């Protein structure tokens, strides 16, 4: 297997720069994050099971990635 010359630290920095840019330019993404935080807090308060919480996180990830 060929080793990449692109360090993982640089990959993460690029990913965080992308997230920062999304926050600066996309209003709807900010709304999605706010709603996500509210939903996660409600999930804890309502005592969601582990399986339901994992499902919820997967769905949140899908929604955010499609945004």
ROLUMMI-794649 format. One record per residue: chain; residue number from 1; x, y, z of N, C-alpha, C, O in turn; residue in three letters. Coordinates in nm, 3 decimals. Atoms other than C-alpha are relative to their C-alpha. Example, Ala and Ser with C-alpha at 12.3 -4.5 7.8 and 13.67 -1.06 7.14 Angstrom:
2
<r unit="A" pos="1" n_px="0.089" n_py="-0.119" n_pz="0.000" ca_px="1.230" ca_py="-0.450" ca_pz="0.780" c_px="0.090" c_py="0.120" c_pz="0.000" o_px="0.194" o_py="0.118" o_pz="0.066" code="ALA"/>
<r unit="A" pos="2" n_px="-0.082" n_py="-0.119" n_pz="-0.006" ca_px="1.367" ca_py="-0.106" ca_pz="0.714" c_px="-0.077" c_py="0.109" c_pz="0.073" o_px="-0.026" o_py="0.220" o_pz="0.090" code="SER"/>
This chain:
67
<r unit="A" pos="1" n_px="0.084" n_py="-0.118" n_pz="0.000" ca_px="0.000" ca_py="0.000" ca_pz="0.000" c_px="0.089" c_py="0.125" c_pz="0.000" o_px="0.182" o_py="0.136" o_pz="0.080" code="UNK"/>
<r unit="A" pos="2" n_px="-0.079" n_py="-0.122" n_pz="0.013" ca_px="0.138" ca_py="0.337" ca_pz="-0.101" c_px="-0.041" c_py="0.100" c_pz="0.108" o_px="-0.159" o_py="0.125" o_pz="0.130" code="UNK"/>
<r unit="A" pos="3" n_px="0.025" n_py="-0.098" n_pz="-0.106" ca_px="0.171" ca_py="0.590" ca_pz="0.179" c_px="-0.015" c_py="0.138" c_pz="-0.062" o_px="0.063" o_py="0.178" o_pz="-0.148" code="UNK"/>
<r unit="A" pos="4" n_px="0.026" n_py="-0.133" n_pz="0.052" ca_px="0.028" ca_py="0.935" ca_pz="0.112" c_px="0.096" c_py="0.102" c_pz="0.061" o_px="0.137" o_py="0.088" o_pz="0.176" code="UNK"/>
<r unit="A" pos="5" n_px="-0.084" n_py="-0.108" n_pz="-0.051" ca_px="0.243" ca_py="1.245" ca_pz="0.147" c_px="-0.083" c_py="0.110" c_pz="0.066" o_px="-0.029" o_py="0.209" o_pz="0.115" code="UNK"/>
<r unit="A" pos="6" n_px="0.091" n_py="-0.099" n_pz="-0.055" ca_px="-0.062" ca_py="1.436" ca_pz="0.267" c_px="-0.029" c_py="-0.035" c_pz="0.145" o_px="-0.106" o_py="-0.129" o_pz="0.170" code="UNK"/>
<r unit="A" pos="7" n_px="0.017" n_py="0.037" n_pz="-0.141" ca_px="-0.050" ca_py="1.435" ca_pz="0.650" c_px="-0.145" c_py="0.013" c_pz="0.046" o_px="-0.220" o_py="0.097" o_pz="-0.004" code="UNK"/>
<r unit="A" pos="8" n_px="0.137" n_py="0.001" n_pz="-0.050" ca_px="-0.369" ca_py="1.362" ca_pz="0.840" c_px="-0.035" c_py="0.132" c_pz="0.070" o_px="-0.149" o_py="0.176" o_pz="0.065" code="UNK"/>
<r unit="A" pos="9" n_px="0.024" n_py="-0.128" n_pz="-0.067" ca_px="-0.330" ca_py="1.682" ca_pz="1.042" c_px="-0.045" c_py="0.105" c_pz="-0.102" o_px="-0.135" o_py="0.185" o_pz="-0.075" code="UNK"/>
<r unit="A" pos="10" n_px="0.037" n_py="-0.095" n_pz="0.106" ca_px="-0.350" ca_py="1.881" ca_pz="0.719" c_px="-0.141" c_py="-0.026" c_pz="-0.051" o_px="-0.214" o_py="0.067" o_pz="-0.085" code="UNK"/>
<r unit="A" pos="11" n_px="0.135" n_py="0.037" n_pz="0.044" ca_px="-0.664" ca_py="1.691" ca_pz="0.618" c_px="-0.104" c_py="0.053" c_pz="0.098" o_px="-0.206" o_py="0.109" o_pz="0.057" code="UNK"/>
<r unit="A" pos="12" n_px="0.094" n_py="-0.049" n_pz="-0.100" ca_px="-0.835" ca_py="1.776" ca_pz="0.945" c_px="-0.008" c_py="0.153" c_pz="-0.001" o_px="-0.116" o_py="0.210" o_pz="0.014" code="UNK"/>
<r unit="A" pos="13" n_px="0.000" n_py="-0.146" n_pz="0.009" ca_px="-0.731" ca_py="2.142" ca_pz="0.917" c_px="-0.084" c_py="0.047" c_pz="-0.118" o_px="-0.159" o_py="0.144" o_pz="-0.107" code="UNK"/>
<r unit="A" pos="14" n_px="0.080" n_py="-0.036" n_pz="0.118" ca_px="-0.883" ca_py="2.157" ca_pz="0.568" c_px="-0.148" c_py="-0.023" c_pz="0.027" o_px="-0.232" o_py="0.058" o_pz="-0.013" code="UNK"/>
<r unit="A" pos="15" n_px="0.140" n_py="0.028" n_pz="-0.033" ca_px="-1.204" ca_py="1.997" ca_pz="0.696" c_px="-0.057" c_py="0.107" c_pz="0.093" o_px="-0.170" o_py="0.152" o_pz="0.073" code="UNK"/>
<r unit="A" pos="16" n_px="0.049" n_py="-0.103" n_pz="-0.093" ca_px="-1.233" ca_py="2.247" ca_pz="0.983" c_px="-0.012" c_py="0.136" c_pz="-0.069" o_px="-0.101" o_py="0.213" o_pz="-0.036" code="UNK"/>
<r unit="A" pos="17" n_px="0.011" n_py="-0.124" n_pz="0.078" ca_px="-1.169" ca_py="2.535" ca_pz="0.743" c_px="-0.130" c_py="-0.001" c_pz="-0.081" o_px="-0.198" o_py="0.102" o_pz="-0.093" code="UNK"/>
<r unit="A" pos="18" n_px="0.124" n_py="0.013" n_pz="0.075" ca_px="-1.458" ca_py="2.406" ca_pz="0.532" c_px="-0.121" c_py="0.022" c_pz="0.088" o_px="-0.216" o_py="0.090" o_pz="0.048" code="UNK"/>
<r unit="A" pos="19" n_px="0.111" n_py="-0.020" n_pz="-0.094" ca_px="-1.688" ca_py="2.392" ca_pz="0.834" c_px="-0.010" c_py="0.146" c_pz="0.039" o_px="-0.119" o_py="0.202" o_pz="0.047" code="UNK"/>
<r unit="A" pos="20" n_px="-0.002" n_py="-0.143" n_pz="-0.034" ca_px="-1.582" ca_py="2.745" ca_pz="0.930" c_px="-0.062" c_py="0.082" c_pz="-0.113" o_px="-0.140" o_py="0.174" o_pz="-0.089" code="UNK"/>
<r unit="A" pos="21" n_px="0.053" n_py="-0.072" n_pz="0.117" ca_px="-1.661" ca_py="2.865" ca_pz="0.576" c_px="-0.152" c_py="-0.019" c_pz="-0.011" o_px="-0.224" o_py="0.075" o_pz="-0.045" code="UNK"/>
<r unit="A" pos="22" n_px="0.144" n_py="0.025" n_pz="0.004" ca_px="-2.005" ca_py="2.700" ca_pz="0.589" c_px="-0.071" c_py="0.091" c_pz="0.100" o_px="-0.173" o_py="0.151" o_pz="0.068" code="UNK"/>
<r unit="A" pos="23" n_px="0.062" n_py="-0.085" n_pz="-0.101" ca_px="-2.085" ca_py="2.885" ca_pz="0.913" c_px="-0.002" c_py="0.147" c_pz="-0.042" o_px="-0.096" o_py="0.219" o_pz="-0.010" code="UNK"/>
<r unit="A" pos="24" n_px="-0.008" n_py="-0.140" n_pz="0.042" ca_px="-1.976" ca_py="3.215" ca_pz="0.759" c_px="-0.093" c_py="0.032" c_pz="-0.116" o_px="-0.137" o_py="0.146" o_pz="-0.129" code="UNK"/>
<r unit="A" pos="25" n_px="0.072" n_py="-0.030" n_pz="0.123" ca_px="-2.173" ca_py="3.179" ca_pz="0.436" c_px="-0.140" c_py="-0.059" c_pz="-0.010" o_px="-0.221" o_py="-0.008" o_pz="-0.088" code="UNK"/>
<r unit="A" pos="26" n_px="0.128" n_py="0.069" n_pz="0.017" ca_px="-2.472" ca_py="2.947" ca_pz="0.484" c_px="-0.091" c_py="0.022" c_pz="0.121" o_px="-0.067" o_py="-0.030" o_pz="0.230" code="UNK"/>
<r unit="A" pos="27" n_px="0.095" n_py="-0.028" n_pz="-0.107" ca_px="-2.763" ca_py="3.076" ca_pz="0.692" c_px="-0.077" c_py="-0.125" c_pz="0.040" o_px="-0.099" o_py="-0.149" o_pz="0.158" code="UNK"/>
<r unit="A" pos="28" n_px="0.079" n_py="0.119" n_pz="-0.029" ca_px="-2.961" ca_py="2.752" ca_pz="0.663" c_px="0.079" c_py="-0.102" c_pz="0.082" o_px="0.021" o_py="-0.173" o_pz="0.163" code="UNK"/>
<r unit="A" pos="29" n_px="-0.081" n_py="0.093" n_pz="-0.077" ca_px="-2.671" ca_py="2.550" ca_pz="0.801" c_px="0.001" c_py="0.040" c_pz="0.148" o_px="-0.002" o_py="-0.046" o_pz="0.235" code="UNK"/>
<r unit="A" pos="30" n_px="0.006" n_py="-0.047" n_pz="-0.139" ca_px="-2.674" ca_py="2.766" ca_pz="1.115" c_px="-0.132" c_py="-0.041" c_pz="0.063" o_px="-0.135" o_py="-0.081" o_pz="0.180" code="UNK"/>
<r unit="A" pos="31" n_px="0.131" n_py="0.041" n_pz="-0.050" ca_px="-3.045" ca_py="2.692" ca_pz="1.153" c_px="0.000" c_py="-0.151" c_pz="0.027" o_px="-0.052" o_py="-0.195" o_pz="0.130" code="UNK"/>
<r unit="A" pos="32" n_px="-0.008" n_py="0.144" n_pz="-0.019" ca_px="-2.980" ca_py="2.319" ca_pz="1.108" c_px="0.078" c_py="-0.034" c_pz="0.127" o_px="0.037" o_py="-0.123" o_pz="0.202" code="UNK"/>
<r unit="A" pos="33" n_px="-0.080" n_py="0.027" n_pz="-0.120" ca_px="-2.713" ca_py="2.327" ca_pz="1.380" c_px="-0.079" c_py="0.036" c_pz="0.126" o_px="-0.076" o_py="-0.039" o_pz="0.224" code="UNK"/>
<r unit="A" pos="34" n_px="0.081" n_py="-0.041" n_pz="-0.115" ca_px="-2.943" ca_py="2.514" ca_pz="1.620" c_px="-0.108" c_py="-0.105" c_pz="0.029" o_px="-0.127" o_py="-0.145" o_pz="0.144" code="UNK"/>
<r unit="A" pos="35" n_px="0.104" n_py="0.102" n_pz="-0.018" ca_px="-3.225" ca_py="2.264" ca_pz="1.563" c_px="0.062" c_py="-0.132" c_pz="0.046" o_px="0.004" o_py="-0.202" o_pz="0.128" code="UNK"/>
<r unit="A" pos="36" n_px="-0.070" n_py="0.121" n_pz="-0.042" ca_px="-2.976" ca_py="1.978" ca_pz="1.599" c_px="0.029" c_py="0.003" c_pz="0.150" o_px="0.007" o_py="-0.096" o_pz="0.219" code="UNK"/>
<r unit="A" pos="37" n_px="-0.029" n_py="-0.012" n_pz="-0.143" ca_px="-2.869" ca_py="2.105" ca_pz="1.941" c_px="-0.125" c_py="-0.014" c_pz="0.084" o_px="-0.122" o_py="-0.081" o_pz="0.188" code="UNK"/>
<r unit="A" pos="38" n_px="0.127" n_py="0.011" n_pz="-0.072" ca_px="-3.231" ca_py="2.140" ca_pz="2.054" c_px="-0.047" c_py="-0.146" c_pz="0.002" o_px="-0.092" o_py="-0.194" o_pz="0.106" code="UNK"/>
<r unit="A" pos="39" n_px="0.043" n_py="0.139" n_pz="0.008" ca_px="-3.312" ca_py="1.786" ca_pz="1.935" c_px="0.085" c_py="-0.089" c_pz="0.089" o_px="0.032" o_py="-0.177" o_pz="0.156" code="UNK"/>
<r unit="A" pos="40" n_px="-0.088" n_py="0.081" n_pz="-0.085" ca_px="-3.009" ca_py="1.637" ca_pz="2.112" c_px="-0.030" c_py="0.024" c_pz="0.147" o_px="-0.033" o_py="-0.071" o_pz="0.226" code="UNK"/>
<r unit="A" pos="41" n_px="0.035" n_py="-0.031" n_pz="-0.139" ca_px="-3.096" ca_py="1.816" ca_pz="2.436" c_px="-0.132" c_py="-0.067" c_pz="0.037" o_px="-0.143" o_py="-0.126" o_pz="0.144" code="UNK"/>
<r unit="A" pos="42" n_px="0.128" n_py="0.064" n_pz="-0.027" ca_px="-3.456" ca_py="1.695" ca_pz="2.412" c_px="0.015" c_py="-0.152" c_pz="0.009" o_px="-0.052" o_py="-0.216" o_pz="0.090" code="UNK"/>
<r unit="A" pos="43" n_px="-0.022" n_py="0.145" n_pz="-0.005" ca_px="-3.333" ca_py="1.340" ca_pz="2.343" c_px="0.054" c_py="-0.042" c_pz="0.137" o_px="0.014" o_py="-0.144" o_pz="0.191" code="UNK"/>
<r unit="A" pos="44" n_px="-0.052" n_py="0.030" n_pz="-0.133" ca_px="-3.135" ca_py="1.348" ca_pz="2.668" c_px="-0.108" c_py="0.017" c_pz="0.106" o_px="-0.122" o_py="-0.067" o_pz="0.195" code="UNK"/>
<r unit="A" pos="45" n_px="0.103" n_py="-0.027" n_pz="-0.100" ca_px="-3.421" ca_py="1.500" ca_pz="2.865" c_px="-0.111" c_py="-0.104" c_pz="-0.001" o_px="-0.167" o_py="-0.137" o_pz="0.103" code="UNK"/>
<r unit="A" pos="46" n_px="0.108" n_py="0.099" n_pz="0.013" ca_px="-3.673" ca_py="1.247" ca_pz="2.733" c_px="0.049" c_py="-0.143" c_pz="0.022" o_px="-0.032" o_py="-0.236" o_pz="0.024" code="UNK"/>
<r unit="A" pos="47" n_px="-0.056" n_py="0.132" n_pz="-0.030" ca_px="-3.439" ca_py="0.955" ca_pz="2.802" c_px="-0.008" c_py="-0.098" c_pz="-0.116" o_px="-0.050" o_py="-0.212" o_pz="-0.098" code="UNK"/>
<r unit="A" pos="48" n_px="-0.001" n_py="0.088" n_pz="0.117" ca_px="-3.407" ca_py="0.813" ca_pz="2.451" c_px="0.092" c_py="-0.119" c_pz="0.023" o_px="0.196" o_py="-0.105" o_pz="0.088" code="UNK"/>
<r unit="A" pos="49" n_px="-0.086" n_py="0.119" n_pz="-0.014" ca_px="-3.267" ca_py="0.461" ca_pz="2.436" c_px="0.127" c_py="0.019" c_pz="-0.083" o_px="0.133" o_py="0.107" o_pz="-0.170" code="UNK"/>
<r unit="A" pos="50" n_px="-0.127" n_py="-0.010" n_pz="0.074" ca_px="-2.913" ca_py="0.408" ca_pz="2.306" c_px="-0.021" c_py="-0.021" c_pz="-0.150" o_px="0.034" o_py="0.052" o_pz="-0.232" code="UNK"/>
<r unit="A" pos="51" n_px="0.024" n_py="0.028" n_pz="0.142" ca_px="-3.039" ca_py="0.259" ca_pz="1.980" c_px="-0.070" c_py="0.116" c_pz="-0.069" o_px="-0.036" o_py="0.154" o_pz="-0.180" code="UNK"/>
<r unit="A" pos="52" n_px="0.071" n_py="-0.115" n_pz="0.058" ca_px="-3.280" ca_py="0.547" ca_pz="1.922" c_px="0.093" c_py="0.120" c_pz="-0.014" o_px="0.086" o_py="0.194" o_pz="-0.112" code="UNK"/>
<r unit="A" pos="53" n_px="-0.092" n_py="-0.114" n_pz="0.005" ca_px="-3.008" ca_py="0.800" ca_pz="2.003" c_px="0.102" c_py="-0.017" c_pz="-0.113" o_px="0.134" o_py="0.079" o_pz="-0.182" code="UNK"/>
<r unit="A" pos="54" n_px="-0.093" n_py="0.026" n_pz="0.110" ca_px="-2.764" ca_py="0.636" ca_pz="1.761" c_px="-0.069" c_py="0.023" c_pz="-0.134" o_px="-0.011" o_py="0.082" o_pz="-0.225" code="UNK"/>
<r unit="A" pos="55" n_px="0.077" n_py="-0.024" n_pz="0.123" ca_px="-3.034" ca_py="0.637" ca_pz="1.493" c_px="-0.018" c_py="0.149" c_pz="-0.024" o_px="-0.006" o_py="0.197" o_pz="-0.137" code="UNK"/>
<r unit="A" pos="56" n_px="0.018" n_py="-0.144" n_pz="0.010" ca_px="-3.099" ca_py="1.003" ca_pz="1.565" c_px="0.128" c_py="0.067" c_pz="-0.048" o_px="0.122" o_py="0.155" o_pz="-0.135" code="UNK"/>
<r unit="A" pos="57" n_px="-0.128" n_py="-0.058" n_pz="0.042" ca_px="-2.729" ca_py="1.089" ca_pz="1.529" c_px="0.030" c_py="-0.030" c_pz="-0.147" o_px="0.081" o_py="0.056" o_pz="-0.218" code="UNK"/>
<r unit="A" pos="58" n_px="-0.021" n_py="0.035" n_pz="0.140" ca_px="-2.709" ca_py="0.903" ca_pz="1.198" c_px="-0.087" c_py="0.085" c_pz="-0.092" o_px="-0.041" o_py="0.133" o_pz="-0.196" code="UNK"/>
<r unit="A" pos="59" n_px="0.090" n_py="-0.082" n_pz="0.081" ca_px="-3.011" ca_py="1.089" ca_pz="1.063" c_px="0.046" c_py="0.146" c_pz="-0.002" o_px="0.043" o_py="0.211" o_pz="-0.106" code="UNK"/>
<r unit="A" pos="60" n_px="-0.052" n_py="-0.137" n_pz="-0.006" ca_px="-2.869" ca_py="1.422" ca_pz="1.182" c_px="0.121" c_py="0.013" c_pz="-0.092" o_px="0.134" o_py="0.111" o_pz="-0.165" code="UNK"/>
<r unit="A" pos="61" n_px="-0.118" n_py="-0.002" n_pz="0.087" ca_px="-2.542" ca_py="1.339" ca_pz="1.006" c_px="-0.038" c_py="0.002" c_pz="-0.147" o_px="0.023" o_py="0.073" o_pz="-0.227" code="UNK"/>
<r unit="A" pos="62" n_px="0.045" n_py="0.003" n_pz="0.140" ca_px="-2.724" ca_py="1.260" ca_pz="0.683" c_px="-0.057" c_py="0.136" c_pz="-0.040" o_px="-0.025" o_py="0.187" o_pz="-0.148" code="UNK"/>
<r unit="A" pos="63" n_px="0.060" n_py="-0.131" n_pz="0.031" ca_px="-2.924" ca_py="1.584" ca_pz="0.698" c_px="0.108" c_py="0.107" c_pz="-0.015" o_px="0.104" o_py="0.186" o_pz="-0.109" code="UNK"/>
<r unit="A" pos="64" n_px="-0.105" n_py="-0.102" n_pz="0.007" ca_px="-2.615" ca_py="1.796" ca_pz="0.768" c_px="0.090" c_py="-0.020" c_pz="-0.120" o_px="0.136" o_py="0.077" o_pz="-0.181" code="UNK"/>
<r unit="A" pos="65" n_px="-0.088" n_py="0.024" n_pz="0.115" ca_px="-2.411" ca_py="1.629" ca_pz="0.498" c_px="-0.069" c_py="0.033" c_pz="-0.133" o_px="-0.002" o_py="0.070" o_pz="-0.229" code="UNK"/>
<r unit="A" pos="66" n_px="0.071" n_py="-0.036" n_pz="0.122" ca_px="-2.682" ca_py="1.686" ca_pz="0.238" c_px="-0.019" c_py="0.152" c_pz="-0.013" o_px="-0.044" o_py="0.202" o_pz="-0.123" code="UNK"/>
<r unit="A" pos="67" n_px="0.013" n_py="-0.147" n_pz="0.002" ca_px="-2.702" ca_py="2.055" ca_pz="0.332" c_px="0.120" c_py="0.056" c_pz="-0.074" o_px="0.131" o_py="0.177" o_pz="-0.088" code="UNK"/>
